[in-house]
Amino acid sequence: MLRVLIRKEITETILDLRFMATALLCVVLIPLGMLVNLQDYEQRLAATQQEHQMYRQRYSVPVAPAWGKEEAQGFRPPSVMSLFASGLDPFLPDRVFTSPTGLFRTERHPRLDSAQTLLFGQMDFAFNVTFILSLAALIVSFSAVCGEKERGTLRLMIAHTVPRGKIILAKVVGKYVLVVVPFLVSMLIALLILEMSPNVSIGSHDVWPAFLVILGVTLLFILCMVSLGLCISTFTARAMSSMIWLFFIWVVLVLGIPKVSPIIAEILYPVESENAFSFAKRMAAEDIREEFNQRSKDIEKKYSDQMDKEWNPKFIQIAKKYRNPSSSEYSEEDYLAANKKLNDEWNKANRERYDKLHAVMLPLAEELKRHTAQSLGRLEQDHRNRRKKQVALGLNLSRLSPVSSYAFILAELAGTGVTEMDNLSQNAQRFQEQVKDIYYDQAYNQFNSGQYRPKAYNPFDPPTLPDMTYTRVSLAPVVQTVWPDILLLILFSGACLTLAIAGFNRYDVR
C-alpha cells in the first residue's frame, strides 16, 4: 500500500509543470554556479601565487643593511571548498604582516575585478540551495494535502480506509524524492565540471570527506523545506492559502531572521567599530612610548648630572689655577696642556658613562617592546573576545531559521565561516614567531643613538625570511563546531513532520 501511494505521488508530481521547472532550475543553475565559482577560484589562486612569487623575488631577503625593522609578508591562499560556499571569504584578510614588536597585522586587498559580483551577489552553491532549491521544495509540496482536497482525491482515499499515517508518509517520501533526484543529477554534472579543472581534485582528502558532509547536510535541509511545505499544507484548506503562507514563511526564514539577527545583536551587545578600536590602540601605543621616553630622559639626566657634578669642579679648578693673571702659576700653555689632559680623561669617563647608560637602556628598550606587545595584545584579545560574543549572539538568534543553520554549516565546512578568522589568527601568530626566531631576535635592536647586535648576525648578509605555511582546520573539529546546527535541522524536520501528522489526523477532507 505504501509503495503504491509513493508511486502515485511521484507520478502526479512528474506530470506537473512545477516539477519540470524545478528540475530545469537545478540542472541549469547549480552546474552553472559551480562553473562560475571554479573560474573565480582559479583566478584568485593564480593571483595569490603570482603575488607570492613577486614578493619572494623582491622582498624575501631584507635589503642590506637590515636593522630588524622590516616586515615579513604571509599569504592566505583561497580555500578549495569555497567553491561550495563563499561565506566570509570576500571579507577575510588575505595577507599577514609581521612586526619586530611581536604584533602582527592583517590586511585584505580589494578585488576590483569582482566589484560587480559584490554588487549583485555571488551565485554559489550555498545561494542556489538556500534560495532556489528551498523555494522549489516549497513549490512542490505546498499543495500536497490541500490540493488533493480541492480535487476530491483525498476524500476518495480516506473513503477506501487508507491509513492517514501512510498517506502523509507517502507524500513526504514522494515529494522529497522528486526534489532530491534533480538535485543529485545537477551535483553529478557539477562534480564533472570540477574534475576537469587541474586545480581541483574531488578525490583528494581535502575535498572528498567535506563534500560528503555537505551533501548529507544539503539532503537534510531539503527534507526540512519539504516537511515545512507539507506541514503548512495540512493546516490550510486551499492551495492558494497554503502558497501565500509558505511564501511569507520563506521570506521570514530566508531574508528576515538572518538579516535582522546581526542588527539585534549589535543593539543588545554593542562593540566599538574597527576604526575606533584602531585609533584607541594607536593612542595606547603612543602613551606607552611617551612613558618610555620620559623614563629614558630621566635616566640620561641622572647620568649627565653625575658627570657634571664630578667634572665641572675640576675644569673650574684648572681655570682658576692657570688662567688667573694674579696667580703666580698663570700660564696659557700650562692651561691648554692641563685642559687637554683633563678632556681626555673626561672623554674616557664619558665613554664609560655611555656604556653604563647603554647597559641600562637596553633592558628598558626590551621592556618597552614587551610591554607594548603585551598591552596591545591584551587590547586586541579583549576586543576580539567582545566581537566574538556579539557574533555568537547574532548566530544564536539567527538559528531560529534553518536557513541560517544550513548557511553556517556550509561556510564552516568550506573554510569560509566565522571560525576561519580564529584559524587565520593562529596561522599568523605562528608565522610571527617563526620570523621572530629566524630574523628579529638575530637582527639589530636600535634605540635613540645606541645600537647593539649579536656577533652571529651580519646586517649586510641578512637571512631569508620564511614563508607562511597556512594550515586549514581539519574536518573533525569543524564537525564538532557545526553539530548543534545539524541537530537543529533534524529537530526542525522532526517538528514539521510531527505537526503535519497531527494536523492531517484532524484534517477535514470534505
C-alpha positions in Angstrom: 0.0 0.0 0.0 2.8 2.5 0.9 4.6 1.7 -2.3 1.5 2.3 -4.4 0.9 5.7 -2.6 4.5 6.8 -3.1 4.3 5.8 -6.8 1.1 7.8 -7.1 2.7 10.9 -5.6 5.8 10.6 -7.9 3.7 10.1 -11.0 1.4 13.0 -10.2 4.3 15.4 -9.5 6.3 14.4 -12.5 3.4 15.3 -14.8 3.1 18.6 -13.1 4.8 21.7 -14.6 6.2 22.6 -11.2 8.5 19.6 -11.2 9.8 20.3 -14.7 10.6 23.9 -13.6 12.3 22.6 -10.5 14.4 20.1 -12.4 15.3 22.7 -15.0 16.4 25.2 -12.4 18.6 22.6 -10.6 20.2 21.2 -13.7 21.0 24.6 -15.1 21.8 26.8 -12.1 23.8 24.5 -9.9 26.3 23.4 -12.6 26.4 27.0 -13.9 27.1 28.4 -10.5 29.8 25.8 -9.9 31.5 26.7 -13.2 31.4 30.4 -12.4 32.9 29.8 -8.9 35.5 27.5 -10.4 36.7 30.2 -12.7 36.7 32.7 -9.8 38.6 30.3 -7.6 41.3 29.7 -10.3 41.7 33.4 -10.8 42.1 34.0 -7.0 44.6 31.1 -6.7 46.6 32.3 -9.7 46.6 35.9 -8.3 47.8 34.7 -4.9 50.6 32.6 -6.4 51.7 35.4 -8.6 51.8 37.9 -5.7 53.7 35.4 -3.6 56.2 34.8 -6.3 56.8 38.6 -6.8 57.2 39.0 -3.1 59.8 36.2 -2.9 61.7 37.7 -5.7 61.9 41.2 -4.3 61.4 41.1 -0.5 62.3 37.5 0.6 65.7 38.8 1.7 65.7 42.2 3.6 67.6 45.0 1.9 71.1 45.4 3.5 71.8 46.9 5.9 68.9 45.3 7.7 68.1 46.6 11.1 65.4 44.2 12.1 62.5 46.5 11.4 61.4 45.0 8.1 58.1 43.3 7.7 57.7 39.7 6.5 54.6 39.0 4.5 52.4 35.9 4.5 49.6 35.0 2.1 46.3 33.1 2.9 45.5 31.0 -0.2 41.8 30.6 -1.1 40.1 27.5 0.2 39.2 25.0 -2.5 36.0 24.3 -0.6 35.0 27.9 -1.1 33.6 26.6 -4.4 30.6 25.5 -2.4 30.2 28.5 -0.1 32.0 31.8 -0.4 30.8 32.7 3.1 33.0 35.4 4.7 35.8 34.9 2.2 35.3 38.3 0.4 35.9 39.9 3.8 38.6 37.7 5.4 42.1 39.1 5.3 44.4 37.6 2.7 47.8 38.9 3.9 49.7 38.8 7.2 52.5 41.3 8.1 54.8 40.6 10.9 56.4 43.2 13.2 59.5 43.4 15.4 57.2 44.4 18.3 55.7 40.9 18.3 52.3 42.1 17.0 51.2 41.0 13.5 48.6 42.8 11.4 46.3 41.5 8.7 45.1 43.2 5.6 42.8 42.5 2.6 43.5 43.9 -0.8 40.2 44.8 -2.5 39.4 42.7 -5.6 38.3 45.4 -8.0 37.8 42.8 -10.7 34.9 41.3 -8.7 33.1 44.6 -7.8 30.1 43.6 -9.9 30.0 40.3 -8.1 29.9 42.0 -4.8 27.2 44.4 -6.1 24.8 41.8 -7.3 25.8 38.8 -5.1 27.6 35.6 -5.9 25.7 32.6 -7.3 27.5 29.9 -5.5 26.3 26.5 -4.3 25.0 27.9 -1.0 23.0 30.6 -2.7 21.4 28.1 -5.1 20.4 25.8 -2.3 19.2 28.3 0.3 17.3 30.4 -2.2 16.4 28.4 -5.3 16.2 24.8 -4.1 14.4 25.7 -0.8 11.8 27.7 -2.8 11.5 24.8 -5.3 10.9 22.4 -2.4 8.1 24.5 -1.1 6.5 24.9 -4.5 6.5 21.2 -5.0 4.9 20.4 -1.6 2.6 23.4 -0.9 -0.5 21.7 -2.3 0.3 18.1 -1.2 -2.7 17.9 1.1 -5.0 20.9 0.4 -4.6 20.5 -3.3 -5.8 16.9 -3.2 -8.7 18.1 -1.1 -9.7 20.6 -3.7 -9.5 17.9 -6.4 -11.6 15.5 -4.3 -9.0 12.6 -4.5 -8.1 12.9 -0.8 -11.7 12.1 0.2 -11.7 9.0 -2.0 -8.5 7.7 -0.4 -9.9 8.2 3.1 -13.2 6.5 2.0 -11.2 3.4 0.9 -9.9 3.2 4.5 -6.3 4.1 3.6 -4.5 4.9 6.8 -3.8 8.6 7.2 -0.3 7.9 8.5 0.6 6.1 5.3 -0.8 8.9 3.2 1.3 11.6 4.9 4.4 9.4 4.8 3.9 8.7 1.1 3.6 12.4 0.4 6.8 13.2 2.3 8.8 10.5 0.5 7.3 11.2 -2.9 7.9 15.0 -2.8 11.3 14.6 -1.2 12.4 12.1 -3.9 11.2 14.4 -6.7 13.3 17.3 -5.3 16.4 15.2 -4.5 16.7 13.5 -7.8 17.2 16.6 -9.9 19.5 17.9 -7.2 21.7 14.8 -7.4 21.8 14.9 -11.2 22.9 18.6 -11.1 25.5 17.7 -8.5 26.9 15.0 -10.7 27.2 17.4 -13.5 28.9 20.0 -11.2 31.4 17.4 -10.0 32.3 16.5 -13.6 32.9 20.2 -14.2 35.2 20.4 -11.1 37.1 17.3 -12.1 38.0 18.9 -15.4 40.0 21.6 -13.6 43.7 20.9 -12.9 43.5 22.9 -9.7 40.7 20.8 -8.1 40.7 17.2 -7.3 37.4 15.8 -5.9 39.1 12.6 -4.8 41.6 14.4 -2.6 41.4 14.1 1.2 40.9 17.8 1.5 37.7 17.8 -0.7 36.0 14.4 -0.7 35.2 14.0 3.0 34.0 17.6 3.4 31.9 17.2 0.2 30.2 14.1 1.6 29.2 16.0 4.7 28.0 19.0 2.6 25.9 16.6 0.5 24.4 14.9 3.6 23.6 18.3 5.2 22.0 19.6 2.0 19.8 16.5 1.7 18.7 17.1 5.3 18.0 20.8 4.5 15.8 19.8 1.6 13.9 17.5 3.9 13.3 20.5 6.2 11.8 22.5 3.4 9.7 19.6 2.1 8.4 18.9 5.6 7.6 22.6 6.1 5.6 22.7 2.9 3.7 19.6 3.8 3.1 20.9 7.3 1.5 24.2 6.1 -0.5 22.2 3.5 -2.2 20.2 6.3 -3.3 23.4 8.1 -4.9 25.1 5.2 -8.0 24.3 3.2 -7.0 25.9 -0.1 -3.8 25.6 -2.2 -3.7 29.4 -2.7 -3.8 30.0 1.1 -1.0 27.4 1.6 1.1 29.1 -1.1 0.7 32.6 0.4 1.5 31.4 3.9 4.6 29.4 2.7 5.9 32.4 0.8 5.5 34.6 3.9 7.3 32.0 6.0 10.0 31.6 3.3 10.7 35.3 3.3 10.9 35.3 7.1 13.3 32.3 7.3 15.5 33.2 4.3 15.5 37.0 4.3 14.1 38.2 7.7 15.8 36.3 10.5 19.3 36.0 9.0 19.4 39.7 8.1 17.9 41.1 11.3 19.8 38.9 13.8 23.1 40.7 13.5 21.4 44.1 13.9 19.7 42.9 17.1 23.0 41.5 18.4 24.7 44.9 17.8 21.9 46.6 19.7 21.9 44.2 22.6 25.7 43.8 22.9 27.4 46.9 21.3 31.1 46.7 20.4 33.2 49.6 19.2 34.0 49.7 15.5 37.3 48.6 14.0 38.2 52.1 13.1 37.6 53.3 16.7 39.5 50.4 18.1 42.5 51.0 15.8 42.5 54.6 17.0 42.3 53.5 20.7 45.2 51.0 20.1 47.3 53.7 18.5 46.7 56.1 21.4 47.7 53.3 23.9 50.9 52.7 21.9 51.7 56.4 22.0 51.1 56.6 25.7 53.5 53.7 26.3 56.1 55.3 24.1 55.7 58.6 25.9 56.2 56.9 29.2 59.4 55.2 27.9 60.7 58.4 26.5 60.2 60.1 29.9 62.0 57.3 31.7 64.8 57.5 29.2 65.2 61.2 29.7 65.2 60.8 33.5 67.9 58.2 33.3 70.0 60.2 30.9 69.6 63.3 33.1 70.7 61.4 36.1 73.9 60.2 34.5 74.5 63.6 32.9 74.1 65.4 36.3 76.5 62.9 37.9 79.1 63.7 35.2 78.6 67.5 35.6 78.8 67.2 39.4 82.1 65.2 39.2 83.9 67.0 36.4 82.8 70.6 36.4 84.7 71.4 39.6 87.9 70.0 38.0 87.6 72.3 35.0 86.9 75.2 37.2 89.9 74.4 39.3 92.2 74.3 36.2 90.7 77.6 35.0 91.4 79.3 38.4 94.8 77.8 38.6 96.2 78.6 35.2 94.0 81.4 33.8 94.1 83.8 36.7 96.6 86.6 35.9 97.1 87.3 39.6 98.2 83.8 40.2 101.9 83.0 40.2 101.1 79.9 38.2 99.4 81.8 35.3 100.4 80.1 32.0 98.4 79.8 28.9 100.5 76.8 27.7 100.1 75.0 31.0 96.4 75.6 31.0 96.0 74.2 27.5 98.1 71.1 28.4 96.2 70.5 31.6 92.8 71.1 29.9 93.7 68.7 27.1 94.7 66.1 29.7 91.5 66.6 31.6 89.5 66.5 28.4 91.0 63.1 27.5 90.1 61.8 31.0 86.6 63.3 30.7 86.1 61.6 27.2 87.2 58.3 28.7 84.9 58.7 31.6 82.1 59.8 29.3 82.5 56.6 27.2 82.4 54.6 30.4 79.2 56.6 31.3 77.7 55.9 27.9 78.5 52.2 28.3 76.8 52.1 31.7 73.8 54.1 30.2 73.6 51.8 27.3 73.6 48.8 29.6 70.7 50.3 31.4 68.8 51.4 28.3 68.9 48.1 26.6 66.8 46.3 29.1 64.5 49.3 29.1 64.1 49.1 25.4 63.3 45.4 25.7 60.9 46.2 28.4 59.2 48.7 26.2 59.0 46.1 23.4 57.4 43.5 25.7 55.1 46.0 27.4 53.9 47.3 24.1 53.3 43.8 22.7 51.5 42.7 25.9 49.4 45.7 26.3 48.3 45.9 22.7 47.9 42.1 22.7 45.5 42.3 25.6 43.6 45.1 24.0 43.2 43.1 20.8 42.3 39.9 22.6 39.7 41.8 24.6 38.3 43.4 21.5 38.3 40.0 19.7 36.5 38.3 22.6 33.8 41.0 22.7 33.4 40.8 19.0 33.1 37.0 19.2 30.4 37.4 21.8 28.5 39.7 19.6 28.9 37.4 16.6 27.8 34.4 18.7 24.7 36.3 19.9 23.8 37.1 16.3 24.4 33.5 15.3 22.3 32.1 18.1 19.4 34.5 17.2 19.7 33.6 13.5 19.5 29.9 14.4 15.7 30.4 14.7 15.8 29.8 11.0 17.0 26.5 9.5 18.4 28.5 6.6 20.9 30.2 8.9 21.9 26.9 10.4 22.5 25.5 6.9 24.4 28.5 5.7 26.6 28.4 8.9 27.3 24.7 8.4 28.3 25.2 4.7 30.6 28.1 5.5 32.4 26.3 8.2 32.9 23.2 6.1 34.1 25.4 3.2 36.7 27.1 5.4 35.0 30.5 5.0 33.0 30.7 8.2 33.3 32.6 11.4 35.9 30.3 12.9 38.2 30.8 10.0 39.1 34.2 11.4 40.5 32.5 14.5 42.3 30.0 12.3 43.9 32.9 10.4 45.0 34.5 13.7 46.6 31.2 14.8 48.4 30.8 11.5 49.6 34.5 11.7 50.8 34.1 15.2 52.9 31.0 14.2 54.3 32.9 11.3 55.1 35.9 13.6 57.0 33.6 16.0 58.8 31.9 13.1 60.1 35.2 11.7 61.0 36.3 15.2 63.2 33.3 15.8 64.8 33.5 12.4 65.2 37.2 12.0 64.0 39.7 14.6 65.9 38.0 17.5 69.1 38.0 15.5 68.9 41.5 14.0 69.8 44.9 15.3 67.9 46.5 18.1 68.1 50.2 17.9 67.0 52.9 20.3 67.9 56.6 20.4 71.5 56.9 19.4 72.6 53.5 20.6 72.9 50.2 18.7 73.9 46.7 19.5 74.0 43.4 17.7 74.8 39.8 18.4 78.0 38.6 16.9 76.2 35.9 14.9 74.2 38.5 12.9 75.6 40.4 9.9 73.2 43.2 8.8 74.8 43.2 5.4 74.0 39.5 4.9 70.5 39.1 6.5 68.7 35.7 6.5 66.0 34.8 4.1 62.5 35.4 5.5 60.3 32.3 5.8 57.0 31.7 4.0 53.8 31.4 6.0 52.6 27.8 5.8 48.8 28.1 6.0 47.1 25.2 7.8 43.4 24.6 7.3 41.2 23.3 10.1 40.6 19.6 9.7 37.2 18.1 9.2 36.7 16.6 12.7 37.0 19.9 14.6 34.7 21.5 12.1 32.0 18.8 12.6 32.3 19.3 16.3 31.6 23.0 15.7 28.6 22.6 13.5 26.9 19.6 15.1 24.4 21.8 17.1 23.2 23.2 13.8 22.9 19.8 12.2 20.9 18.8 15.3 18.7 21.9 14.8 18.0 20.9 11.2 17.0 17.4 12.4 14.7 18.9 15.1 13.2 21.3 12.6 12.4 18.4 10.2 11.0 16.3 13.0 8.9 19.1 14.4 7.4 19.8 10.9 6.7 16.2 10.2 5.1 15.8 13.7 2.9 18.8 13.1 2.0 17.6 9.7 0.9 14.2 11.0 -1.0 15.8 13.9 -2.7 18.2 11.5 -3.6 15.6 8.9 -5.1 13.3 11.5 -7.6 16.1 12.3 -7.9 17.3 8.7 -11.4 17.8 7.3 -11.2 16.1 3.9 -14.8 17.2 2.9 
